[in-house]
Amino acid sequence: MSDKYQQLRELFGEIFDLKAAANVLEWDQQIYMPPGGGSVRAMQLATLLRLAHVKLVSDEFGAALEAAEAEVASLDPDCDEVRVVRKVTRDVDKWRKVPSEWVGEFTRITALSQQAWEKARAESDFAQFEPHLNKVVELRKQYAEFFAPYGHPYDPLLDFFEPGMKTTEVKAVFDELRPQQVELVQNIAEHGAPVDDSLLHQPFDEGKQWDFGVEVAKALGYDFESGRQDKAVHPFTIGFGVGDVRITTRFNPNYLGTALFGTMHEAGHAMYGQGVKPTLDRTNLIEGASYGIHESQSRMLENLVGRSRPFWVAFYPRLQKVFPSQLGDVDLETFYRAINKVERSLIRVEADEATYNLHIMLRFEIETALMEGKISVGDLPEIWNSKMEDYLGILPPDDAKGVLQDVHWSCGYIGYFPTYALGNLMASQLWVKIDEDIPNLARQIERGEFGDLLAWLRENIHQHGAKFEPMELLQRVTGSSLSPEPYLHYLRSKYMDIYKLS
């Protein structure tokens, strides 16, 4: 490894370590920290991330980056060294526009906001959370202004999660998806054969749910030697390096799907993190190509694998043994149809595949309106309920099942939600290529064998981390740009079968 590049790696490694230490504190905040530690923890996180920012935009780091750029200029444009330097350059160019003081204040405010959200959600009281969210939104508007001029004030926020993506592009994708998904849902409601999912709404022992979820995660390829699972108010994945990527889940003692599919979803994220080449550890490439690519991995395991018929050919007999009184007399096909029931429901993370993107579009519309200044934070409960009626024809009974259900806004993650829908599209597009490359994959899944699938994901997606930008990676792997058609084809085929539609 060359001297100048090595110096850059060492300097960035220190920045990485500060961010990883902050992640450990954030994980502890959500898992073990007593409520009384919130204000001090917010300051600790603010200090670490402000110091990381100061180092990133310093003259010393800038000089090292310039020297490394010159040193790797003659290398293969696709080699790791060039790609690391290119990603660092992009990050430095972006973060030089943002004051270190803002980074510290944003971190402090969002740490406090998240704690306030947990309490407000538990008590279903948006008024408790409103002043905190007001501060978060104001800080996010300030962040956008650091990047003016822009096409839309939402663009800088979206770019943070999905590099290169513009608000107009997301809107165009959603405008294409919305009428076709609404038509599918209406067709199912009006003409589909009834599906009964009451078998999922019974008492299920939490300990047994936990054990079965761990068994499934291990089978899929999540390495518990390089990770662990804990309980959280809202499931998340967090990493401190390739060798330590942790997941969380949550439980509903009277509904089987919450923890099971939550664990599979987070395992998808974590397996991406665990699969990055070890030589890229302590660089900015272990982050993953984008949040959309990350969601493609989690949504793929949760839905294309976890809600598929072949998967339950392998795992349903085992689940019946775990819960014999609840499922012992229920046949596989009834169970398969139950876990795929299409229903206009309140909670995004428990929504079926046919309606899921409608939940995302609702949030996208609210976020863009907030950034445009067309609505205020105080309006959110009413606007949320109105849009739920418009999109799904249902009205949340309280704030906890409505505007307070997601953790993202408390963390300042305005701009994240579109990546879930983009991830759905990417997952289906990748799955077409996977099916071509592994023609007997369905049979392997029926036998509970995921080695070839994991190897394909490792080779084509995981190992690269953020080496390639998202649309470049998608083009390289599938040979085409982002397209809604594979996803729509997947939905139509799956639900025409389940609901016996012609």
C-alpha positions as CSV (number, residue, x, y, z in Angstrom):
1,M,0.0,0.0,0.0
2,S,1.4,3.4,-1.0
3,D,2.7,5.9,1.6
4,K,0.3,8.8,0.9
5,Y,-2.7,6.5,0.7
6,Q,-1.7,4.8,3.9
7,Q,-1.5,8.1,5.7
8,L,-5.0,9.0,4.5
9,R,-6.3,5.6,5.7
10,E,-4.7,6.2,9.1
11,L,-6.2,9.6,9.5
12,F,-9.6,8.4,8.3
13,G,-9.4,5.5,10.6
14,E,-9.3,7.9,13.6
15,I,-12.5,9.6,12.3
16,F,-14.1,6.1,11.8
17,D,-13.2,5.2,15.4
18,L,-14.8,8.3,16.8
19,K,-18.0,7.6,14.8
20,A,-17.9,3.9,15.9
21,A,-17.6,5.0,19.5
22,A,-20.6,7.3,19.0
23,N,-22.5,4.3,17.5
24,V,-21.8,2.2,20.6
25,L,-23.2,5.0,22.8
26,E,-26.2,5.3,20.5
27,W,-26.8,1.5,20.7
28,D,-26.6,1.6,24.5
29,Q,-29.0,4.6,24.6
30,Q,-31.6,2.6,22.8
31,I,-31.0,-0.8,24.5
32,Y,-29.8,-0.4,28.1
33,M,-29.3,3.3,29.1
34,P,-31.6,4.4,32.0
35,P,-33.8,7.4,31.2
36,G,-31.8,9.6,33.5
37,G,-28.8,9.4,31.3
38,G,-30.3,11.1,28.3
39,S,-29.0,14.6,28.7
40,V,-25.4,13.6,29.4
41,R,-25.5,11.0,26.6
42,A,-26.6,13.7,24.2
43,M,-23.6,15.8,25.1
44,Q,-21.2,12.8,24.7
45,L,-22.6,11.9,21.3
46,A,-22.4,15.6,20.2
47,T,-18.8,15.8,21.3
48,L,-17.7,12.7,19.5
49,L,-19.4,13.5,16.2
50,R,-18.3,17.2,16.3
51,L,-14.7,16.1,16.8
52,A,-15.0,13.6,13.9
53,H,-16.3,16.4,11.7
54,V,-13.5,18.8,12.8
55,K,-10.9,16.1,11.8
56,L,-12.6,15.5,8.4
57,V,-12.6,19.1,7.3
58,S,-9.2,20.0,8.8
59,D,-6.3,21.3,6.8
60,E,-4.2,18.3,7.8
61,F,-6.8,15.9,6.4
62,G,-7.3,18.0,3.3
63,A,-3.6,17.9,2.6
64,A,-3.4,14.2,3.1
65,L,-6.4,13.7,0.8
66,E,-4.8,15.8,-2.0
67,A,-1.5,13.9,-1.7
68,A,-3.4,10.5,-1.9
69,E,-5.4,11.7,-4.9
70,A,-2.2,12.4,-6.8
71,E,-0.7,9.1,-5.7
72,V,-3.6,6.9,-6.9
73,A,-4.4,8.9,-10.0
74,S,-2.7,6.3,-12.3
75,L,-4.3,3.3,-10.8
76,D,-7.3,1.3,-12.1
77,P,-10.4,3.5,-11.6
78,D,-12.2,0.5,-10.1
79,C,-9.5,-0.5,-7.6
80,D,-10.3,-0.1,-3.9
81,E,-7.7,2.7,-3.4
82,V,-9.2,4.9,-6.0
83,R,-12.7,4.3,-4.8
84,V,-11.8,5.0,-1.2
85,V,-10.2,8.3,-2.2
86,R,-13.1,9.2,-4.4
87,K,-15.7,8.5,-1.6
88,V,-13.6,10.5,0.9
89,T,-13.4,13.4,-1.6
90,R,-17.2,13.4,-2.0
91,D,-17.7,13.3,1.8
92,V,-15.2,16.1,2.5
93,D,-16.7,18.3,-0.3
94,K,-20.1,17.9,1.3
95,W,-19.2,18.3,5.0
96,R,-17.0,21.3,4.4
97,K,-20.2,23.1,3.7
98,V,-21.6,22.2,7.2
99,P,-20.2,23.9,10.3
100,S,-18.8,21.6,13.1
101,E,-21.0,23.5,15.6
102,W,-24.1,22.5,13.6
103,V,-23.0,18.8,13.7
104,G,-22.6,18.9,17.4
105,E,-26.0,20.7,18.0
106,F,-27.9,18.4,15.6
107,T,-26.5,15.3,17.3
108,R,-27.4,16.7,20.8
109,I,-30.9,17.7,19.8
110,T,-31.7,14.4,18.0
111,A,-30.4,12.3,20.9
112,L,-32.8,14.2,23.2
113,S,-35.6,14.1,20.6
114,Q,-35.3,10.3,20.3
115,Q,-35.8,9.9,24.1
116,A,-38.8,12.3,24.0
117,W,-40.3,10.3,21.1
118,E,-40.1,7.0,23.1
119,K,-42.0,8.5,25.9
120,A,-44.5,10.3,23.7
121,R,-45.1,7.2,21.7
122,A,-45.6,5.1,24.9
123,E,-48.2,7.6,26.1
124,S,-49.6,8.3,22.6
125,D,-49.2,12.0,23.1
126,F,-47.8,14.0,20.1
127,A,-47.8,17.2,22.1
128,Q,-44.9,16.0,24.2
129,F,-42.8,15.4,21.1
130,E,-43.8,18.5,19.1
131,P,-41.3,21.0,20.6
132,H,-38.5,18.5,20.0
133,L,-39.5,17.8,16.4
134,N,-39.8,21.5,15.8
135,K,-36.1,21.8,16.6
136,V,-35.2,18.8,14.4
137,V,-37.1,20.2,11.4
138,E,-35.5,23.6,11.8
139,L,-32.0,22.1,11.9
140,R,-32.8,20.1,8.8
141,K,-33.9,23.2,7.0
142,Q,-30.6,24.8,8.0
143,Y,-28.7,21.8,6.7
144,A,-30.5,22.1,3.3
145,E,-29.5,25.8,3.1
146,F,-25.8,24.9,3.4
147,F,-26.2,23.3,0.0
148,A,-28.2,26.1,-1.8
149,P,-28.9,26.6,-4.6
150,Y,-30.8,23.3,-5.1
151,G,-33.6,22.1,-7.2
152,H,-35.7,21.3,-4.1
153,P,-35.0,21.9,-0.4
154,Y,-35.5,18.1,0.1
155,D,-32.7,17.3,-2.3
156,P,-29.8,17.7,0.1
157,L,-31.6,15.5,2.7
158,L,-32.4,12.8,0.1
159,D,-28.8,12.9,-1.2
160,F,-27.6,12.1,2.4
161,F,-29.4,8.7,2.2
162,E,-29.5,8.1,-1.6
163,P,-26.5,9.7,-3.2
164,G,-27.3,11.4,-6.5
165,M,-31.1,11.0,-6.2
166,K,-33.3,14.0,-6.7
167,T,-36.7,14.7,-5.3
168,T,-38.2,15.0,-8.8
169,E,-36.9,11.5,-9.6
170,V,-38.5,10.0,-6.5
171,K,-41.8,11.7,-7.3
172,A,-41.7,10.4,-10.9
173,V,-41.1,6.8,-9.6
174,F,-43.9,7.2,-7.1
175,D,-46.3,8.6,-9.7
176,E,-45.7,5.5,-11.8
177,L,-46.1,3.1,-8.9
178,R,-49.1,4.7,-7.1
179,P,-51.9,4.1,-9.6
180,Q,-50.8,0.5,-10.3
181,Q,-50.5,-0.4,-6.7
182,V,-53.9,1.2,-5.9
183,E,-55.4,-0.7,-8.8
184,L,-54.0,-4.0,-7.5
185,V,-55.2,-3.4,-3.9
186,Q,-58.7,-2.5,-5.2
187,N,-58.8,-5.6,-7.4
188,I,-57.9,-7.8,-4.4
189,A,-60.5,-6.1,-2.2
190,E,-63.3,-6.4,-4.8
191,H,-62.5,-9.7,-6.5
192,G,-60.0,-11.7,-4.4
193,A,-60.8,-14.9,-2.6
194,P,-60.9,-14.2,1.2
195,V,-57.8,-14.7,3.3
196,D,-58.0,-15.3,7.0
197,D,-55.0,-14.3,9.1
198,S,-56.6,-14.8,12.5
199,L,-54.2,-17.7,13.1
200,L,-51.4,-15.1,13.4
201,H,-53.3,-13.1,16.0
202,Q,-53.0,-15.5,19.0
203,P,-50.8,-15.7,22.1
204,F,-47.2,-16.6,21.1
205,D,-44.6,-17.0,23.8
206,E,-42.0,-14.3,23.5
207,G,-39.1,-16.7,24.4
208,K,-40.1,-19.1,21.7
209,Q,-40.5,-16.3,19.2
210,W,-37.0,-15.2,20.0
211,D,-35.5,-18.6,19.6
212,F,-37.2,-19.3,16.3
213,G,-36.2,-15.9,14.9
214,V,-32.5,-16.5,15.9
215,E,-32.7,-19.9,14.2
216,V,-34.0,-18.3,11.0
217,A,-31.4,-15.5,11.1
218,K,-28.6,-18.0,11.5
219,A,-29.9,-20.1,8.6
220,L,-30.1,-17.1,6.3
221,G,-26.4,-16.3,7.1
222,Y,-26.4,-13.8,9.9
223,D,-23.2,-14.5,11.9
224,F,-23.7,-14.2,15.6
225,E,-20.0,-14.4,16.2
226,S,-19.8,-11.0,14.6
227,G,-23.2,-9.7,15.9
228,R,-26.0,-10.0,18.4
229,Q,-29.7,-9.4,18.7
230,D,-31.4,-7.3,21.4
231,K,-34.9,-5.8,21.9
232,A,-35.7,-2.2,21.0
233,V,-38.7,0.1,20.8
234,H,-38.2,0.3,17.1
235,P,-36.0,-2.3,15.3
236,F,-32.7,-1.1,13.9
237,T,-29.3,-2.4,12.8
238,I,-26.0,-0.7,13.8
239,G,-22.4,-1.5,13.1
240,F,-19.0,-0.7,14.7
241,G,-16.9,-2.4,12.0
242,V,-17.2,-5.5,9.8
243,G,-16.7,-7.8,12.8
244,D,-19.5,-6.3,14.9
245,V,-22.8,-5.6,13.3
246,R,-25.8,-5.8,15.7
247,I,-29.5,-6.1,15.1
248,T,-32.6,-5.5,17.2
249,T,-36.2,-6.6,17.1
250,R,-39.5,-6.0,19.0
251,F,-42.2,-8.4,20.1
252,N,-46.0,-8.5,20.1
253,P,-47.1,-11.4,22.4
254,N,-50.3,-11.7,20.4
255,Y,-49.1,-11.4,16.8
256,L,-46.4,-13.7,15.3
257,G,-45.3,-11.4,12.4
258,T,-43.8,-8.5,14.3
259,A,-40.7,-10.1,15.7
260,L,-40.2,-12.8,13.0
261,F,-40.2,-10.5,10.0
262,G,-38.5,-7.7,11.9
263,T,-35.6,-10.0,12.7
264,M,-35.3,-11.2,9.1
265,H,-35.4,-7.6,7.9
266,E,-32.6,-6.4,10.2
267,A,-30.6,-9.6,9.4
268,G,-30.6,-8.5,5.8
269,H,-29.1,-5.1,6.7
270,A,-26.5,-6.7,9.1
271,M,-25.4,-9.4,6.6
272,Y,-24.6,-6.6,4.2
273,G,-22.5,-5.0,6.8
274,Q,-20.8,-8.3,7.8
275,G,-20.1,-9.1,4.2
276,V,-17.9,-6.0,3.3
277,K,-14.3,-7.0,2.5
278,P,-12.3,-6.9,5.7
279,T,-9.6,-4.8,3.9
280,L,-12.2,-2.0,3.7
281,D,-12.7,-1.9,7.5
282,R,-12.2,1.5,9.1
283,T,-12.9,3.2,5.8
284,N,-16.0,5.0,4.6
285,L,-16.8,2.2,2.2
286,I,-18.2,-0.1,4.9
287,E,-21.3,2.1,5.0
288,G,-23.0,0.4,2.1
289,A,-23.7,2.0,-1.3
290,S,-26.9,3.7,-0.1
291,Y,-29.8,3.3,2.2
292,G,-31.8,2.1,-0.8
293,I,-29.3,-0.6,-1.6
294,H,-29.3,-1.5,2.1
295,E,-33.1,-1.7,2.1
296,S,-33.0,-3.9,-1.0
297,Q,-31.1,-6.4,1.1
298,S,-33.4,-6.3,4.1
299,R,-36.6,-6.2,2.1
300,M,-35.3,-9.1,0.0
301,L,-34.8,-11.4,3.0
302,E,-38.0,-10.2,4.7
303,N,-40.3,-10.6,1.7
304,L,-38.9,-12.2,-1.4
305,V,-37.4,-14.9,0.8
306,G,-39.2,-14.8,4.1
307,R,-42.8,-14.4,2.7
308,S,-42.2,-16.9,-0.1
309,R,-43.8,-20.3,-0.4
310,P,-40.5,-22.2,-0.8
311,F,-39.1,-20.6,2.5
312,W,-42.0,-22.0,4.5
313,V,-41.8,-25.4,2.8
314,A,-38.5,-25.6,4.7
315,F,-39.4,-23.8,8.0
316,Y,-43.1,-24.3,8.6
317,P,-42.8,-27.8,10.0
318,R,-40.3,-26.4,12.5
319,L,-42.6,-23.5,13.4
320,Q,-45.5,-25.9,13.9
321,K,-43.4,-27.8,16.4
322,V,-42.6,-24.6,18.3
323,F,-46.2,-23.6,18.4
324,P,-48.2,-26.8,18.1
325,S,-51.4,-25.5,19.8
326,Q,-51.6,-22.4,17.6
327,L,-50.4,-23.9,14.2
328,G,-50.4,-27.7,14.5
329,D,-53.6,-28.1,12.6
330,V,-53.0,-25.3,10.1
331,D,-51.8,-26.4,6.7
332,L,-48.9,-24.7,4.9
333,E,-51.0,-23.0,2.2
334,T,-53.3,-21.4,4.8
335,F,-50.3,-20.1,6.7
336,Y,-48.6,-18.9,3.5
337,R,-51.7,-17.0,2.5
338,A,-52.2,-15.6,6.0
339,I,-48.7,-14.0,6.2
340,N,-49.3,-12.4,2.8
341,K,-52.8,-11.1,3.5
342,V,-53.4,-7.7,1.8
343,E,-55.0,-5.3,4.3
344,R,-55.3,-1.6,4.7
345,S,-53.4,-1.4,8.0
346,L,-52.1,1.3,10.3
347,I,-48.5,0.3,10.9
348,R,-45.9,0.6,8.2
349,V,-43.5,-2.1,9.5
350,E,-46.3,-4.6,9.6
351,A,-47.8,-3.7,6.2
352,D,-48.1,-6.2,3.4
353,E,-46.1,-5.8,0.2
354,A,-49.1,-4.6,-1.8
355,T,-49.8,-1.6,0.4
356,Y,-46.3,-0.9,1.9
357,N,-45.2,1.6,-0.6
358,L,-48.4,3.7,0.0
359,H,-47.2,4.2,3.6
360,I,-43.9,5.5,2.2
361,M,-45.6,7.8,-0.3
362,L,-47.6,9.3,2.5
363,R,-44.4,10.1,4.5
364,F,-42.6,11.4,1.4
365,E,-45.4,13.9,0.8
366,I,-45.4,15.1,4.4
367,E,-41.6,15.4,4.5
368,T,-41.4,17.4,1.3
369,A,-44.2,19.7,2.5
370,L,-42.3,20.3,5.8
371,M,-39.2,21.2,3.9
372,E,-41.1,23.5,1.6
373,G,-42.7,25.2,4.6
374,K,-46.2,24.4,3.4
375,I,-47.1,22.7,6.6
376,S,-45.9,23.0,10.2
377,V,-45.0,20.4,12.8
378,G,-48.1,21.2,14.8
379,D,-50.3,20.2,11.9
380,L,-48.8,16.7,11.6
381,P,-51.3,14.6,13.5
382,E,-54.2,16.0,11.5
383,I,-52.4,15.8,8.2
384,W,-51.2,12.3,8.9
385,N,-54.7,11.1,9.7
386,S,-56.1,12.8,6.6
387,K,-53.6,11.2,4.3
388,M,-54.1,7.8,5.9
389,E,-57.8,8.1,5.0
390,D,-56.9,9.2,1.5
391,Y,-54.3,6.5,0.8
392,L,-55.6,3.6,2.8
393,G,-59.2,4.4,3.9
394,I,-58.5,4.0,7.6
395,L,-58.2,6.4,10.5
396,P,-55.6,5.9,13.3
397,P,-57.2,5.7,16.7
398,D,-54.4,7.5,18.4
399,D,-51.0,9.1,17.8
400,A,-49.0,6.0,18.7
401,K,-50.6,4.1,15.8
402,G,-50.4,7.2,13.7
403,V,-47.9,10.0,13.5
404,L,-45.7,8.7,16.3
405,Q,-45.2,5.2,15.0
406,D,-41.8,5.7,13.4
407,V,-38.6,6.6,15.1
408,H,-37.0,8.3,12.0
409,W,-38.0,11.9,12.5
410,S,-36.8,12.0,16.1
411,C,-33.3,10.9,14.8
412,G,-33.4,13.7,12.2
413,Y,-33.8,11.1,9.4
414,I,-35.9,13.3,7.2
415,G,-35.2,12.0,3.7
416,Y,-34.8,8.3,4.7
417,F,-38.4,7.0,4.0
418,P,-38.2,7.0,0.1
419,T,-35.3,4.5,0.3
420,Y,-37.7,1.8,1.6
421,A,-39.7,2.0,-1.6
422,L,-36.6,2.3,-3.7
423,G,-35.2,-0.7,-1.9
424,N,-38.3,-2.7,-2.8
425,L,-37.7,-1.9,-6.5
426,M,-34.0,-2.7,-6.3
427,A,-34.7,-6.0,-4.5
428,S,-37.0,-7.2,-7.2
429,Q,-34.6,-6.1,-10.0
430,L,-31.7,-7.9,-8.3
431,W,-33.9,-11.0,-7.8
432,V,-34.5,-11.3,-11.5
433,K,-30.7,-11.5,-12.0
434,I,-30.3,-13.9,-9.0
435,D,-33.0,-16.2,-10.6
436,E,-31.0,-16.2,-13.8
437,D,-27.7,-17.0,-12.1
438,I,-29.1,-19.6,-9.7
439,P,-31.8,-21.4,-11.7
440,N,-32.6,-23.9,-8.9
441,L,-32.8,-21.4,-6.1
442,A,-36.4,-22.1,-5.2
443,R,-35.5,-25.8,-4.7
444,Q,-32.6,-24.8,-2.5
445,I,-34.8,-22.5,-0.4
446,E,-37.3,-25.3,0.0
447,R,-34.5,-27.4,1.5
448,G,-33.5,-24.5,3.8
449,E,-30.2,-24.0,1.9
450,F,-29.1,-20.4,1.5
451,G,-25.4,-20.8,0.7
452,D,-25.6,-20.0,-3.0
453,L,-27.9,-17.0,-2.4
454,L,-25.5,-15.6,0.3
455,A,-22.5,-16.2,-1.9
456,W,-24.2,-14.3,-4.8
457,L,-25.0,-11.4,-2.5
458,R,-21.5,-11.4,-1.1
459,E,-19.9,-11.4,-4.5
460,N,-22.2,-8.8,-6.2
461,I,-23.3,-6.5,-3.4
462,H,-21.9,-7.0,0.1
463,Q,-18.2,-7.1,-0.5
464,H,-18.1,-3.7,-2.2
465,G,-19.8,-1.7,0.5
466,A,-20.0,1.8,-0.7
467,K,-17.3,1.3,-3.4
468,F,-19.9,2.0,-6.2
469,E,-22.7,4.6,-6.0
470,P,-26.1,3.0,-5.9
471,M,-27.2,3.5,-9.5
472,E,-23.8,2.5,-10.8
473,L,-23.9,-0.7,-8.7
474,L,-27.4,-1.6,-9.9
475,Q,-26.4,-1.1,-13.5
476,R,-23.2,-3.2,-13.1
477,V,-25.1,-6.1,-11.5
478,T,-28.4,-6.1,-13.4
479,G,-27.4,-4.5,-16.7
480,S,-30.1,-1.9,-16.4
481,S,-31.1,1.3,-14.6
482,L,-33.7,1.5,-11.9
483,S,-37.1,0.3,-13.1
484,P,-40.4,-0.3,-11.3
485,E,-41.5,-3.0,-13.7
486,P,-39.8,-6.1,-12.0
487,Y,-41.3,-5.1,-8.7
488,L,-44.8,-4.6,-10.2
489,H,-44.5,-7.9,-12.1
490,Y,-43.5,-9.6,-8.8
491,L,-46.5,-8.1,-6.9
492,R,-49.0,-9.0,-9.6
493,S,-47.8,-12.5,-10.0
494,K,-47.7,-13.2,-6.3
495,Y,-51.1,-11.8,-5.4
496,M,-52.9,-13.0,-8.4
497,D,-51.9,-16.5,-7.2
498,I,-52.7,-15.9,-3.5
499,Y,-56.1,-14.2,-4.2
500,K,-56.9,-16.5,-7.2
501,L,-57.4,-13.5,-9.6
502,S,-57.6,-14.0,-13.3
